[in-house]
Amino acid sequence: MLFLRDRLFLALFLVIFAVAPSWAQIGAVQDPGLAGSTQLPGSSPQNGPDLKHAGTGMIMGSVRTLDDKPVANARVEVSSLAAGQRMMTAYTSADGSFMVAGLPTGDYDVRAESGVLETSARVQVGDGQIWLNMRVPNSATQERGGSGPTVSVQQLRVPEKAASFLAKAHQAMDKRKLDDAANYVSKALASYPEYAQALTLRAVLEMQQGKYDQAAADANHAIQDDPNYGTGYLVMGAILNCQKKFKDALRPLERAELLLPNAWQGYFESSKALLQLERFQQALQQSNKALAINDAATPPELHLLKGYAYIGLRAYGAAVTELEQYISKLPNGPDATHVRSDLEKIRPLAAAVVR
């Protein structure tokens, strides 16, 4: 079997977390749904927008009950009034917040649903951000004094000062100012040492420095402080992948998938672990799940994962297709030379099957 480049796969999570704003923001507002936009699985120019021409508009907002309680994991659908089609979907985080980005200028219908509760609003999007606060009726359980959609106890205890420092840390991450991000994370944890989101972000920064033992300790601390914070499990799985503890990585990643079913990064990480364990069919399935969620902005490395999974399954024709897609998207990538070499080795095998 061809050599799989550990260096590439161990670095991918760090790159994705550091440079993708929607992913970096998960640590601040995400749990249990993905507080960002995703293309709907199976969408196409016929039943959705041509995202090659996506705009720069963004809707940021929150979904709350009439008595001001956050509604977690509510489904938010954004439809273009001009196209008359559902365009994007997002899920609210534990504090009721959501974000949908990449919208062209125009008028949109925004609908939020949580069980039988729903609300809608019409907004006009231009370049930049607009803010939208949506209210749904109190659930019957809430009217009886029971518990409705709530944030975790841990998040309710986070002081405003600590949350402000963490927000600045994520802004620094978006700008790739990792030293500044680390400084703000330290301040957030000084204000509130049991801050799961801050501990998770510090773990990511420690991964970037190769301090895997420290990163694992912080991720584990985050999980202990807030067992319902899905990103903590996802980061723990990524750390274990970096430590080449692939079998151990699958357990937290399975938990992450339950808490973050719409976060493609969890399927991406589990696919890497399964590939290294030579469970090629399962690795391929996880990569396909990630692609279904994130098809609008497919990371080239997903094609690389699929390519090597196909090689393991001896489906060389499909492997050639996937690896060529990787090369077309990252022709000068750090592993492009190795991938081209591997392509030359499997092309004759693919041609032999065709004959």
Secondary structure, 3 states (H helix, E strand, C coil): CCCCCHHHHHHHHHHHHHHCHHHHCHHHHCCECCCCCEECCCCCCCCCCCHHHCCCEEEEEEEEECCCCECCCCEEEEEECCCCEEEEEEECECCCEEEEEEECCEEEEEEEEECCEEEEEEEEECCEEEEEEEEECCCHHHHCCCCCCCCCHHHHCCCHHHHHHHHHHHHHHHCCCHHHHHHHHHHHHHHCCCCHHHHHHHHHHHHHCCCHHHHHHHHHHHHHHCCCCHHHHHHHHHHHHHCCCHHHHHHHHHHHHHHCCCCHHHHHHHHHHHHHCCCHHHHHHHHHHHHHHHHHHCCHHHHHHHHHHHHHCCCHHHHHHHHHHHHHHCCCCCCHHHHHHHHHHHHHHHHHHHC
